[in-house]
Amino acid sequence: MFKNQLGEYAQKAGLRVPTYQVIKEGPPHDPKYKATVFVGDQIYESPTSFGNLKKAEHAAAEVALNALGTKLSLVIFFSFFLLKWSIMFIYLDMYRLLLLTIIYLFIFWGEI
């Protein structure tokens, strides 16, 4: 589930397909797997070792999605913040020009 979501996210973001590297630990009769996923120029690891290769890869994908989701939320927040301030400055500039026009007319024409 998380691997599919991560693949879709990478595709939509224009990144390369995530690649996984798995390290096998422990004795042959009880292997443990720890996965690392590479997304763009970032590296994300599964938090613990798992008894199943697929679970380790999904855990690494979940870590990556959580980290990327946080970054995406920050980008959206700051984009909205900048847009809001830009609109405010446009309105302030309009009022400034209106006020300067009124002052100009008053000075050169004497009355409005």
N, C-alpha and C positions, 0 to 999 in steps of 0.2 A: 504494500500500500504506500509506504513512505518513499520507496524507490521510484514508483511510478509518478508520484507527485513531484519529486525532486527533478525527474527527467522532464516533466511538463514545464516546470518552473524554468529550468535551464533553457529549454527550447524557446519559451516566450521571451526570456531575457536576452536571447541571442548568444548564449554561452555554449561552449562545447558540451557534449554528452558527459555527464558525471562518470568518472571511472573509480573503481573500487580496488583497494588492495587489502588482502586479508592475511593476517598472521596467525598461524596455528601454534598453540601453546599446549603444554601438558603432555602426559604420556599417551601413547597410541590407543590405549583402551578407554581413555577419557579425555578426548581432545577438547580444547577451548579455543574459541575464535574471537579475534578482535579485528574490527574492520576500520578502514580509513577511506573516506571519499574525497575526491578532488573535484571541486566545482570552480571553474574559472581559475583564479590564482589563489583560491582559499583551500585549506585542508581542514577536514572535520573528522573526529574520531568517535567511535562508539564509546560510551562511558565505562563499560565494563566488558569482561569476556563473556561469551555465550557458548553454550553447548551445541549450538546449531549455526552453521555458516550463514544461512538466510536471515536469522534473527540479528546477527552481528551487523550485516549489511543494512538491514532496515533501521537498526538503532543509529548507525552512523548517518543515514539519510535523514532520520528524524532530528538529530542534532543540527545538521546542515539546514534543514527547513526552518527550524526555530531561530537559528542565527540569521538566516537570510530574511525571514519574516520580520525580525526586529529591525534590520537595516532598512527594509522596504517601508516599514511604518514611519521611521524617522525621516526618510526622504519625502514621503507624502506629507508629513506634518510640516516640515520646513518649506516645502513647495507652497503649501496653503498659506503659511505665515508670510512668505515673501509676496505672494499674490495679493494678500489682504493689505499689506503695507504699500505695495505699488499702487493699488487702486486709491488708497488714502492720499498718497502724494499727488496723484493725478488730479483729484478733487481740490486739494490745497492749491495746486498750481493754477487751476481754473479760477478759483476765487481770487488769487493774487492778481491774475491778469485782468479780471473784472474790476477789482479795486484800483489798479493802476489806470485803467481806461477812464474810470469815473474821476480820479484825481486829475488826469490829463485834461479831460473835458472841462472840469471846474477851473483849472488854472488858465487855460487858453480861451475859453468861451465865457468865463465869468459866472455862468449859471448852468445848471443842468436842466 
